Amino acid sequence: MSKFPQDKDWKSNPHGFIYGDIENEYDPLEYALTEYVSEYEAGKEISLVVEGGFPFLRIFFEEDIMTHYTFYLIAAY
């Protein structure tokens, strides 16, 4: 993760952002370059989103060990 830009503390950010921000949370095509963490009961996920929303990468962790990752290449609108 040290290879990715980080300018926020995801634990104190209301949306879990590590880098960037959502310009319009209701329109994913207005996403800027962002990186954020989502925490779940079973683990956490880090999403890396490029400007415009696609493609993006999701990395999944359980007990701080990466279990798998998924690349999303297209949007289904």
PyMOL Python script that loads the backbone (N, CA, C, O; Angstrom):
from pymol import cmd

cmd.read_pdbstr("""\
ATOM      1  N   MET A   1       0.817  -1.198   0.000  1.00  0.00           N
ATOM      2  CA  MET A   1       0.000   0.000   0.000  1.00  0.00           C
ATOM      3  C   MET A   1       0.858   1.258   0.000  1.00  0.00           C
ATOM      4  O   MET A   1       0.381   2.327  -0.382  1.00  0.00           O
ATOM      5  N   SER A   2       2.098   1.151   0.416  1.00  0.00           N
ATOM      6  CA  SER A   2       2.952   2.336   0.456  1.00  0.00           C
ATOM      7  C   SER A   2       3.220   2.892  -0.941  1.00  0.00           C
ATOM      8  O   SER A   2       3.676   4.028  -1.067  1.00  0.00           O
ATOM      9  N   LYS A   3       2.948   2.117  -1.990  1.00  0.00           N
ATOM     10  CA  LYS A   3       3.156   2.574  -3.370  1.00  0.00           C
ATOM     11  C   LYS A   3       2.034   3.495  -3.840  1.00  0.00           C
ATOM     12  O   LYS A   3       2.188   4.186  -4.847  1.00  0.00           O
ATOM     13  N   PHE A   4       0.904   3.515  -3.123  1.00  0.00           N
ATOM     14  CA  PHE A   4      -0.242   4.334  -3.508  1.00  0.00           C
ATOM     15  C   PHE A   4      -0.232   5.639  -2.717  1.00  0.00           C
ATOM     16  O   PHE A   4       0.239   5.672  -1.580  1.00  0.00           O
ATOM     17  N   PRO A   5      -0.751   6.720  -3.315  1.00  0.00           N
ATOM     18  CA  PRO A   5      -0.781   7.991  -2.588  1.00  0.00           C
ATOM     19  C   PRO A   5      -1.701   7.908  -1.374  1.00  0.00           C
ATOM     20  O   PRO A   5      -2.766   7.293  -1.428  1.00  0.00           O
ATOM     21  N   GLN A   6      -1.277   8.533  -0.283  1.00  0.00           N
ATOM     22  CA  GLN A   6      -2.076   8.558   0.943  1.00  0.00           C
ATOM     23  C   GLN A   6      -1.955   9.935   1.569  1.00  0.00           C
ATOM     24  O   GLN A   6      -0.858  10.357   1.935  1.00  0.00           O
ATOM     25  N   ASP A   7      -3.077  10.643   1.695  1.00  0.00           N
ATOM     26  CA  ASP A   7      -3.023  11.951   2.334  1.00  0.00           C
ATOM     27  C   ASP A   7      -4.102  12.137   3.397  1.00  0.00           C
ATOM     28  O   ASP A   7      -4.288  13.242   3.905  1.00  0.00           O
ATOM     29  N   LYS A   8      -4.811  11.064   3.735  1.00  0.00           N
ATOM     30  CA  LYS A   8      -5.860  11.119   4.757  1.00  0.00           C
ATOM     31  C   LYS A   8      -5.783   9.876   5.625  1.00  0.00           C
ATOM     32  O   LYS A   8      -5.241   8.849   5.216  1.00  0.00           O
ATOM     33  N   ASP A   9      -6.331   9.981   6.820  1.00  0.00           N
ATOM     34  CA  ASP A   9      -6.459   8.837   7.706  1.00  0.00           C
ATOM     35  C   ASP A   9      -7.849   8.245   7.493  1.00  0.00           C
ATOM     36  O   ASP A   9      -8.844   8.860   7.876  1.00  0.00           O
ATOM     37  N   TRP A  10      -7.931   7.067   6.891  1.00  0.00           N
ATOM     38  CA  TRP A  10      -9.226   6.486   6.528  1.00  0.00           C
ATOM     39  C   TRP A  10     -10.105   6.233   7.749  1.00  0.00           C
ATOM     40  O   TRP A  10     -11.330   6.266   7.633  1.00  0.00           O
ATOM     41  N   LYS A  11      -9.523   5.987   8.895  1.00  0.00           N
ATOM     42  CA  LYS A  11     -10.324   5.713  10.094  1.00  0.00           C
ATOM     43  C   LYS A  11     -11.046   6.951  10.599  1.00  0.00           C
ATOM     44  O   LYS A  11     -12.103   6.833  11.219  1.00  0.00           O
ATOM     45  N   SER A  12     -10.501   8.136  10.348  1.00  0.00           N
ATOM     46  CA  SER A  12     -11.151   9.362  10.814  1.00  0.00           C
ATOM     47  C   SER A  12     -11.940  10.060   9.706  1.00  0.00           C
ATOM     48  O   SER A  12     -12.643  11.032   9.983  1.00  0.00           O
ATOM     49  N   ASN A  13     -11.844   9.594   8.470  1.00  0.00           N
ATOM     50  CA  ASN A  13     -12.579  10.178   7.354  1.00  0.00           C
ATOM     51  C   ASN A  13     -13.956   9.534   7.281  1.00  0.00           C
ATOM     52  O   ASN A  13     -14.046   8.308   7.332  1.00  0.00           O
ATOM     53  N   PRO A  14     -15.041  10.313   7.165  1.00  0.00           N
ATOM     54  CA  PRO A  14     -16.395   9.731   7.169  1.00  0.00           C
ATOM     55  C   PRO A  14     -16.669   8.749   6.021  1.00  0.00           C
ATOM     56  O   PRO A  14     -17.531   7.880   6.149  1.00  0.00           O
ATOM     57  N   HIS A  15     -15.945   8.879   4.900  1.00  0.00           N
ATOM     58  CA  HIS A  15     -16.134   7.968   3.767  1.00  0.00           C
ATOM     59  C   HIS A  15     -14.990   6.971   3.636  1.00  0.00           C
ATOM     60  O   HIS A  15     -14.962   6.195   2.680  1.00  0.00           O
ATOM     61  N   GLY A  16     -14.056   6.973   4.565  1.00  0.00           N
ATOM     62  CA  GLY A  16     -12.939   6.038   4.531  1.00  0.00           C
ATOM     63  C   GLY A  16     -11.856   6.378   3.531  1.00  0.00           C
ATOM     64  O   GLY A  16     -11.069   5.507   3.160  1.00  0.00           O
ATOM     65  N   PHE A  17     -11.793   7.633   3.082  1.00  0.00           N
ATOM     66  CA  PHE A  17     -10.819   8.009   2.063  1.00  0.00           C
ATOM     67  C   PHE A  17      -9.393   8.020   2.601  1.00  0.00           C
ATOM     68  O   PHE A  17      -9.126   8.482   3.710  1.00  0.00           O
ATOM     69  N   ILE A  18      -8.493   7.499   1.785  1.00  0.00           N
ATOM     70  CA  ILE A  18      -7.057   7.585   2.026  1.00  0.00           C
ATOM     71  C   ILE A  18      -6.495   8.681   1.127  1.00  0.00           C
ATOM     72  O   ILE A  18      -5.544   9.374   1.491  1.00  0.00           O
ATOM     73  N   TYR A  19      -7.098   8.827  -0.054  1.00  0.00           N
ATOM     74  CA  TYR A  19      -6.636   9.802  -1.038  1.00  0.00           C
ATOM     75  C   TYR A  19      -7.833  10.250  -1.862  1.00  0.00           C
ATOM     76  O   TYR A  19      -8.707   9.443  -2.178  1.00  0.00           O
ATOM     77  N   GLY A  20      -7.877  11.525  -2.210  1.00  0.00           N
ATOM     78  CA  GLY A  20      -8.943  12.049  -3.060  1.00  0.00           C
ATOM     79  C   GLY A  20     -10.252  12.210  -2.313  1.00  0.00           C
ATOM     80  O   GLY A  20     -10.296  12.128  -1.085  1.00  0.00           O
ATOM     81  N   ASP A  21     -11.319  12.438  -3.067  1.00  0.00           N
ATOM     82  CA  ASP A  21     -12.647  12.634  -2.494  1.00  0.00           C
ATOM     83  C   ASP A  21     -13.672  12.457  -3.606  1.00  0.00           C
ATOM     84  O   ASP A  21     -13.332  12.528  -4.787  1.00  0.00           O
ATOM     85  N   ILE A  22     -14.912  12.231  -3.234  1.00  0.00           N
ATOM     86  CA  ILE A  22     -15.995  12.122  -4.212  1.00  0.00           C
ATOM     87  C   ILE A  22     -16.513  13.522  -4.494  1.00  0.00           C
ATOM     88  O   ILE A  22     -16.866  14.258  -3.572  1.00  0.00           O
ATOM     89  N   GLU A  23     -16.557  13.888  -5.764  1.00  0.00           N
ATOM     90  CA  GLU A  23     -17.093  15.192  -6.117  1.00  0.00           C
ATOM     91  C   GLU A  23     -18.611  15.181  -6.100  1.00  0.00           C
ATOM     92  O   GLU A  23     -19.233  16.167  -5.704  1.00  0.00           O
ATOM     93  N   ASN A  24     -19.215  14.077  -6.523  1.00  0.00           N
ATOM     94  CA  ASN A  24     -20.670  13.944  -6.499  1.00  0.00           C
ATOM     95  C   ASN A  24     -20.963  12.485  -6.185  1.00  0.00           C
ATOM     96  O   ASN A  24     -20.869  11.636  -7.071  1.00  0.00           O
ATOM     97  N   GLU A  25     -21.318  12.176  -4.936  1.00  0.00           N
ATOM     98  CA  GLU A  25     -21.486  10.780  -4.537  1.00  0.00           C
ATOM     99  C   GLU A  25     -22.641  10.073  -5.233  1.00  0.00           C
ATOM    100  O   GLU A  25     -22.740   8.848  -5.167  1.00  0.00           O
ATOM    101  N   TYR A  26     -23.521  10.825  -5.900  1.00  0.00           N
ATOM    102  CA  TYR A  26     -24.654  10.211  -6.592  1.00  0.00           C
ATOM    103  C   TYR A  26     -24.370   9.922  -8.062  1.00  0.00           C
ATOM    104  O   TYR A  26     -25.185   9.285  -8.729  1.00  0.00           O
ATOM    105  N   ASP A  27     -23.241  10.374  -8.574  1.00  0.00           N
ATOM    106  CA  ASP A  27     -22.875  10.134  -9.969  1.00  0.00           C
ATOM    107  C   ASP A  27     -21.439   9.630 -10.025  1.00  0.00           C
ATOM    108  O   ASP A  27     -20.505  10.432  -9.997  1.00  0.00           O
ATOM    109  N   PRO A  28     -21.241   8.298 -10.104  1.00  0.00           N
ATOM    110  CA  PRO A  28     -19.883   7.762 -10.088  1.00  0.00           C
ATOM    111  C   PRO A  28     -19.012   8.233 -11.244  1.00  0.00           C
ATOM    112  O   PRO A  28     -17.789   8.134 -11.154  1.00  0.00           O
ATOM    113  N   LEU A  29     -19.594   8.741 -12.327  1.00  0.00           N
ATOM    114  CA  LEU A  29     -18.785   9.249 -13.431  1.00  0.00           C
ATOM    115  C   LEU A  29     -18.111  10.562 -13.072  1.00  0.00           C
ATOM    116  O   LEU A  29     -17.229  11.020 -13.799  1.00  0.00           O
ATOM    117  N   GLU A  30     -18.510  11.178 -11.958  1.00  0.00           N
ATOM    118  CA  GLU A  30     -17.866  12.403 -11.503  1.00  0.00           C
ATOM    119  C   GLU A  30     -16.814  12.125 -10.442  1.00  0.00           C
ATOM    120  O   GLU A  30     -16.298  13.056  -9.824  1.00  0.00           O
ATOM    121  N   TYR A  31     -16.490  10.858 -10.225  1.00  0.00           N
ATOM    122  CA  TYR A  31     -15.432  10.526  -9.260  1.00  0.00           C
ATOM    123  C   TYR A  31     -14.099  11.045  -9.775  1.00  0.00           C
ATOM    124  O   TYR A  31     -13.807  10.973 -10.969  1.00  0.00           O
ATOM    125  N   ALA A  32     -13.314  11.557  -8.877  1.00  0.00           N
ATOM    126  CA  ALA A  32     -11.935  11.925  -9.186  1.00  0.00           C
ATOM    127  C   ALA A  32     -11.061  10.734  -8.793  1.00  0.00           C
ATOM    128  O   ALA A  32     -11.577   9.704  -8.360  1.00  0.00           O
ATOM    129  N   LEU A  33      -9.764  10.866  -8.939  1.00  0.00           N
ATOM    130  CA  LEU A  33      -8.848   9.823  -8.506  1.00  0.00           C
ATOM    131  C   LEU A  33      -9.007   9.665  -6.994  1.00  0.00           C
ATOM    132  O   LEU A  33      -8.754  10.603  -6.238  1.00  0.00           O
ATOM    133  N   THR A  34      -9.426   8.474  -6.557  1.00  0.00           N
ATOM    134  CA  THR A  34      -9.668   8.247  -5.136  1.00  0.00           C
ATOM    135  C   THR A  34      -9.131   6.888  -4.703  1.00  0.00           C
ATOM    136  O   THR A  34      -8.909   5.985  -5.509  1.00  0.00           O
ATOM    137  N   GLU A  35      -8.937   6.789  -3.409  1.00  0.00           N
ATOM    138  CA  GLU A  35      -8.553   5.533  -2.774  1.00  0.00           C
ATOM    139  C   GLU A  35      -9.253   5.541  -1.419  1.00  0.00           C
ATOM    140  O   GLU A  35      -9.093   6.482  -0.642  1.00  0.00           O
ATOM    141  N   TYR A  36     -10.030   4.492  -1.133  1.00  0.00           N
ATOM    142  CA  TYR A  36     -10.756   4.479   0.137  1.00  0.00           C
ATOM    143  C   TYR A  36     -10.873   3.074   0.692  1.00  0.00           C
ATOM    144  O   TYR A  36     -10.720   2.088  -0.029  1.00  0.00           O
ATOM    145  N   VAL A  37     -11.148   3.001   1.981  1.00  0.00           N
ATOM    146  CA  VAL A  37     -11.257   1.736   2.707  1.00  0.00           C
ATOM    147  C   VAL A  37     -12.692   1.566   3.177  1.00  0.00           C
ATOM    148  O   VAL A  37     -13.306   2.506   3.681  1.00  0.00           O
ATOM    149  N   SER A  38     -13.219   0.363   3.009  1.00  0.00           N
ATOM    150  CA  SER A  38     -14.521  -0.018   3.567  1.00  0.00           C
ATOM    151  C   SER A  38     -14.269  -1.171   4.515  1.00  0.00           C
ATOM    152  O   SER A  38     -13.608  -2.146   4.157  1.00  0.00           O
ATOM    153  N   GLU A  39     -14.794  -1.062   5.718  1.00  0.00           N
ATOM    154  CA  GLU A  39     -14.559  -2.097   6.727  1.00  0.00           C
ATOM    155  C   GLU A  39     -15.859  -2.850   6.966  1.00  0.00           C
ATOM    156  O   GLU A  39     -16.922  -2.244   7.099  1.00  0.00           O
ATOM    157  N   TYR A  40     -15.765  -4.184   7.020  1.00  0.00           N
ATOM    158  CA  TYR A  40     -16.904  -5.062   7.234  1.00  0.00           C
ATOM    159  C   TYR A  40     -16.607  -5.974   8.417  1.00  0.00           C
ATOM    160  O   TYR A  40     -15.484  -6.008   8.918  1.00  0.00           O
ATOM    161  N   GLU A  41     -17.606  -6.700   8.851  1.00  0.00           N
ATOM    162  CA  GLU A  41     -17.425  -7.636   9.957  1.00  0.00           C
ATOM    163  C   GLU A  41     -16.360  -8.679   9.634  1.00  0.00           C
ATOM    164  O   GLU A  41     -15.564  -9.047  10.497  1.00  0.00           O
ATOM    165  N   ALA A  42     -16.348  -9.153   8.393  1.00  0.00           N
ATOM    166  CA  ALA A  42     -15.420 -10.223   7.995  1.00  0.00           C
ATOM    167  C   ALA A  42     -14.046  -9.705   7.562  1.00  0.00           C
ATOM    168  O   ALA A  42     -13.120 -10.501   7.407  1.00  0.00           O
ATOM    169  N   GLY A  43     -13.894  -8.418   7.368  1.00  0.00           N
ATOM    170  CA  GLY A  43     -12.612  -7.888   6.913  1.00  0.00           C
ATOM    171  C   GLY A  43     -12.748  -6.486   6.382  1.00  0.00           C
ATOM    172  O   GLY A  43     -13.637  -5.740   6.793  1.00  0.00           O
ATOM    173  N   LYS A  44     -11.860  -6.120   5.458  1.00  0.00           N
ATOM    174  CA  LYS A  44     -11.933  -4.795   4.857  1.00  0.00           C
ATOM    175  C   LYS A  44     -11.576  -4.877   3.383  1.00  0.00           C
ATOM    176  O   LYS A  44     -11.053  -5.879   2.896  1.00  0.00           O
ATOM    177  N   GLU A  45     -11.874  -3.798   2.701  1.00  0.00           N
ATOM    178  CA  GLU A  45     -11.638  -3.715   1.265  1.00  0.00           C
ATOM    179  C   GLU A  45     -11.054  -2.349   0.972  1.00  0.00           C
ATOM    180  O   GLU A  45     -11.487  -1.349   1.543  1.00  0.00           O
ATOM    181  N   ILE A  46     -10.091  -2.302   0.102  1.00  0.00           N
ATOM    182  CA  ILE A  46      -9.516  -1.047  -0.349  1.00  0.00           C
ATOM    183  C   ILE A  46      -9.867  -0.904  -1.819  1.00  0.00           C
ATOM    184  O   ILE A  46      -9.608  -1.804  -2.618  1.00  0.00           O
ATOM    185  N   SER A  47     -10.459   0.230  -2.173  1.00  0.00           N
ATOM    186  CA  SER A  47     -10.825   0.505  -3.560  1.00  0.00           C
ATOM    187  C   SER A  47      -9.950   1.610  -4.111  1.00  0.00           C
ATOM    188  O   SER A  47      -9.746   2.638  -3.465  1.00  0.00           O
ATOM    189  N   LEU A  48      -9.435   1.394  -5.304  1.00  0.00           N
ATOM    190  CA  LEU A  48      -8.608   2.372  -6.016  1.00  0.00           C
ATOM    191  C   LEU A  48      -9.366   2.748  -7.283  1.00  0.00           C
ATOM    192  O   LEU A  48      -9.553   1.915  -8.169  1.00  0.00           O
ATOM    193  N   VAL A  49      -9.802   4.004  -7.367  1.00  0.00           N
ATOM    194  CA  VAL A  49     -10.670   4.446  -8.450  1.00  0.00           C
ATOM    195  C   VAL A  49      -9.971   5.537  -9.250  1.00  0.00           C
ATOM    196  O   VAL A  49      -9.409   6.471  -8.678  1.00  0.00           O
ATOM    197  N   VAL A  50     -10.008   5.417 -10.575  1.00  0.00           N
ATOM    198  CA  VAL A  50      -9.420   6.439 -11.440  1.00  0.00           C
ATOM    199  C   VAL A  50     -10.455   7.519 -11.734  1.00  0.00           C
ATOM    200  O   VAL A  50     -11.644   7.335 -11.474  1.00  0.00           O
ATOM    201  N   GLU A  51     -10.003   8.631 -12.271  1.00  0.00           N
ATOM    202  CA  GLU A  51     -10.909   9.710 -12.637  1.00  0.00           C
ATOM    203  C   GLU A  51     -11.940   9.192 -13.624  1.00  0.00           C
ATOM    204  O   GLU A  51     -11.580   8.538 -14.602  1.00  0.00           O
ATOM    205  N   GLY A  52     -13.201   9.468 -13.389  1.00  0.00           N
ATOM    206  CA  GLY A  52     -14.275   8.975 -14.234  1.00  0.00           C
ATOM    207  C   GLY A  52     -14.882   7.686 -13.708  1.00  0.00           C
ATOM    208  O   GLY A  52     -15.937   7.273 -14.189  1.00  0.00           O
ATOM    209  N   GLY A  53     -14.259   7.042 -12.745  1.00  0.00           N
ATOM    210  CA  GLY A  53     -14.866   5.887 -12.086  1.00  0.00           C
ATOM    211  C   GLY A  53     -14.444   4.523 -12.591  1.00  0.00           C
ATOM    212  O   GLY A  53     -14.488   3.561 -11.824  1.00  0.00           O
ATOM    213  N   PHE A  54     -14.032   4.392 -13.856  1.00  0.00           N
ATOM    214  CA  PHE A  54     -13.675   3.073 -14.382  1.00  0.00           C
ATOM    215  C   PHE A  54     -12.424   3.184 -15.237  1.00  0.00           C
ATOM    216  O   PHE A  54     -12.254   4.191 -15.924  1.00  0.00           O
ATOM    217  N   PRO A  55     -11.560   2.211 -15.223  1.00  0.00           N
ATOM    218  CA  PRO A  55     -11.592   0.977 -14.436  1.00  0.00           C
ATOM    219  C   PRO A  55     -11.217   1.268 -12.985  1.00  0.00           C
ATOM    220  O   PRO A  55     -10.647   2.315 -12.680  1.00  0.00           O
ATOM    221  N   PHE A  56     -11.543   0.323 -12.090  1.00  0.00           N
ATOM    222  CA  PHE A  56     -11.090   0.458 -10.718  1.00  0.00           C
ATOM    223  C   PHE A  56     -10.745  -0.907 -10.147  1.00  0.00           C
ATOM    224  O   PHE A  56     -11.114  -1.945 -10.696  1.00  0.00           O
ATOM    225  N   LEU A  57     -10.032  -0.877  -9.033  1.00  0.00           N
ATOM    226  CA  LEU A  57      -9.499  -2.087  -8.406  1.00  0.00           C
ATOM    227  C   LEU A  57     -10.009  -2.167  -6.979  1.00  0.00           C
ATOM    228  O   LEU A  57      -9.998  -1.173  -6.254  1.00  0.00           O
ATOM    229  N   ARG A  58     -10.455  -3.344  -6.576  1.00  0.00           N
ATOM    230  CA  ARG A  58     -10.840  -3.590  -5.184  1.00  0.00           C
ATOM    231  C   ARG A  58      -9.951  -4.702  -4.645  1.00  0.00           C
ATOM    232  O   ARG A  58      -9.828  -5.762  -5.260  1.00  0.00           O
ATOM    233  N   ILE A  59      -9.329  -4.456  -3.489  1.00  0.00           N
ATOM    234  CA  ILE A  59      -8.453  -5.427  -2.840  1.00  0.00           C
ATOM    235  C   ILE A  59      -9.114  -5.822  -1.526  1.00  0.00           C
ATOM    236  O   ILE A  59      -9.456  -4.959  -0.717  1.00  0.00           O
ATOM    237  N   PHE A  60      -9.295  -7.122  -1.311  1.00  0.00           N
ATOM    238  CA  PHE A  60     -10.024  -7.623  -0.144  1.00  0.00           C
ATOM    239  C   PHE A  60      -9.069  -8.242   0.872  1.00  0.00           C
ATOM    240  O   PHE A  60      -8.137  -8.960   0.509  1.00  0.00           O
ATOM    241  N   PHE A  61      -9.315  -7.954   2.149  1.00  0.00           N
ATOM    242  CA  PHE A  61      -8.473  -8.439   3.239  1.00  0.00           C
ATOM    243  C   PHE A  61      -9.330  -9.100   4.315  1.00  0.00           C
ATOM    244  O   PHE A  61     -10.447  -8.658   4.587  1.00  0.00           O
ATOM    245  N   GLU A  62      -8.810 -10.143   4.914  1.00  0.00           N
ATOM    246  CA  GLU A  62      -9.376 -10.746   6.117  1.00  0.00           C
ATOM    247  C   GLU A  62      -8.241 -10.871   7.111  1.00  0.00           C
ATOM    248  O   GLU A  62      -7.199 -11.451   6.805  1.00  0.00           O
ATOM    249  N   GLU A  63      -8.443 -10.325   8.305  1.00  0.00           N
ATOM    250  CA  GLU A  63      -7.407 -10.310   9.338  1.00  0.00           C
ATOM    251  C   GLU A  63      -6.099  -9.731   8.793  1.00  0.00           C
ATOM    252  O   GLU A  63      -5.014 -10.249   9.057  1.00  0.00           O
ATOM    253  N   ASP A  64      -6.230  -8.645   8.026  1.00  0.00           N
ATOM    254  CA  ASP A  64      -5.106  -7.908   7.429  1.00  0.00           C
ATOM    255  C   ASP A  64      -4.257  -8.734   6.465  1.00  0.00           C
ATOM    256  O   ASP A  64      -3.101  -8.393   6.215  1.00  0.00           O
ATOM    257  N   ILE A  65      -4.814  -9.811   5.925  1.00  0.00           N
ATOM    258  CA  ILE A  65      -4.152 -10.616   4.896  1.00  0.00           C
ATOM    259  C   ILE A  65      -4.990 -10.523   3.629  1.00  0.00           C
ATOM    260  O   ILE A  65      -6.196 -10.770   3.655  1.00  0.00           O
ATOM    261  N   MET A  66      -4.345 -10.162   2.509  1.00  0.00           N
ATOM    262  CA  MET A  66      -5.086 -10.054   1.257  1.00  0.00           C
ATOM    263  C   MET A  66      -5.616 -11.423   0.839  1.00  0.00           C
ATOM    264  O   MET A  66      -4.864 -12.395   0.766  1.00  0.00           O
ATOM    265  N   THR A  67      -6.910 -11.489   0.568  1.00  0.00           N
ATOM    266  CA  THR A  67      -7.530 -12.751   0.152  1.00  0.00           C
ATOM    267  C   THR A  67      -7.743 -12.805  -1.354  1.00  0.00           C
ATOM    268  O   THR A  67      -7.593 -13.864  -1.964  1.00  0.00           O
ATOM    269  N   HIS A  68      -8.089 -11.675  -1.957  1.00  0.00           N
ATOM    270  CA  HIS A  68      -8.285 -11.630  -3.410  1.00  0.00           C
ATOM    271  C   HIS A  68      -8.438 -10.181  -3.848  1.00  0.00           C
ATOM    272  O   HIS A  68      -8.521  -9.274  -3.021  1.00  0.00           O
ATOM    273  N   TYR A  69      -8.474  -9.977  -5.163  1.00  0.00           N
ATOM    274  CA  TYR A  69      -8.700  -8.646  -5.718  1.00  0.00           C
ATOM    275  C   TYR A  69      -9.536  -8.780  -6.974  1.00  0.00           C
ATOM    276  O   TYR A  69      -9.588  -9.843  -7.593  1.00  0.00           O
ATOM    277  N   THR A  70     -10.190  -7.688  -7.343  1.00  0.00           N
ATOM    278  CA  THR A  70     -11.059  -7.680  -8.507  1.00  0.00           C
ATOM    279  C   THR A  70     -10.838  -6.394  -9.292  1.00  0.00           C
ATOM    280  O   THR A  70     -10.826  -5.309  -8.712  1.00  0.00           O
ATOM    281  N   PHE A  71     -10.662  -6.506 -10.599  1.00  0.00           N
ATOM    282  CA  PHE A  71     -10.610  -5.352 -11.483  1.00  0.00           C
ATOM    283  C   PHE A  71     -11.985  -5.157 -12.112  1.00  0.00           C
ATOM    284  O   PHE A  71     -12.566  -6.108 -12.635  1.00  0.00           O
ATOM    285  N   TYR A  72     -12.501  -3.952 -12.067  1.00  0.00           N
ATOM    286  CA  TYR A  72     -13.756  -3.626 -12.729  1.00  0.00           C
ATOM    287  C   TYR A  72     -13.413  -2.747 -13.926  1.00  0.00           C
ATOM    288  O   TYR A  72     -12.866  -1.654 -13.775  1.00  0.00           O
ATOM    289  N   LEU A  73     -13.743  -3.240 -15.116  1.00  0.00           N
ATOM    290  CA  LEU A  73     -13.325  -2.557 -16.327  1.00  0.00           C
ATOM    291  C   LEU A  73     -14.414  -1.736 -16.988  1.00  0.00           C
ATOM    292  O   LEU A  73     -14.112  -0.781 -17.703  1.00  0.00           O
ATOM    293  N   ILE A  74     -15.685  -2.087 -16.765  1.00  0.00           N
ATOM    294  CA  ILE A  74     -16.771  -1.361 -17.423  1.00  0.00           C
ATOM    295  C   ILE A  74     -17.873  -1.058 -16.421  1.00  0.00           C
ATOM    296  O   ILE A  74     -17.971  -1.691 -15.369  1.00  0.00           O
ATOM    297  N   ALA A  75     -18.691  -0.086 -16.765  1.00  0.00           N
ATOM    298  CA  ALA A  75     -19.834   0.275 -15.926  1.00  0.00           C
ATOM    299  C   ALA A  75     -21.098  -0.322 -16.529  1.00  0.00           C
ATOM    300  O   ALA A  75     -21.228  -0.415 -17.749  1.00  0.00           O
ATOM    301  N   ALA A  76     -22.012  -0.721 -15.684  1.00  0.00           N
ATOM    302  CA  ALA A  76     -23.313  -1.230 -16.139  1.00  0.00           C
ATOM    303  C   ALA A  76     -24.366  -0.214 -15.760  1.00  0.00           C
ATOM    304  O   ALA A  76     -24.858  -0.208 -14.631  1.00  0.00           O
ATOM    305  N   TYR A  77     -24.716   0.656 -16.712  1.00  0.00           N
ATOM    306  CA  TYR A  77     -25.716   1.701 -16.443  1.00  0.00           C
ATOM    307  C   TYR A  77     -26.977   1.415 -17.193  1.00  0.00           C
ATOM    308  O   TYR A  77     -27.938   2.178 -17.098  1.00  0.00           O
TER     309      TYR A  77
END
""", "prot")
cmd.dss("prot")
cmd.show_as("cartoon", "prot")
cmd.util.cbc("prot")
cmd.orient("prot")
